[in-house]
Amino acid sequence: MSEEIQKWEYRVQTIGSMFGTKDENIEATLNEWGDEGWEVTHVYTPEGSGKVTIVAKRPLTREAIRRRSMPQYNFSGGKT
């Protein structure tokens, strides 16, 4: 009996500006990602940027694999 290895997809986004990042914007981004099933693994501030970079992961689904392999298609209704 072989055990299937969990595969992940990752998301990285930098938010804010050189003037800083508001807590409300970070919170809104985290809540939106949480609703989409993302789990944040790292948050860091690139030195001197005032911005925040968020790294997250979620289990890789068959739908996500299909979307990546055929990005020209909209899987909720046909070709885009």
PyMOL commands that set and color helices and strands:
alter all, ss='L'
color gray80, all
select helices_A, chain A and resi 23-35+62-69
alter helices_A, ss='H'
color red, helices_A
select strands_A, chain A and resi 8-15+39-44+52-59+73-74+78-79
alter strands_A, ss='S'
color yellow, strands_A
deselect
rebuild
show_as cartoon
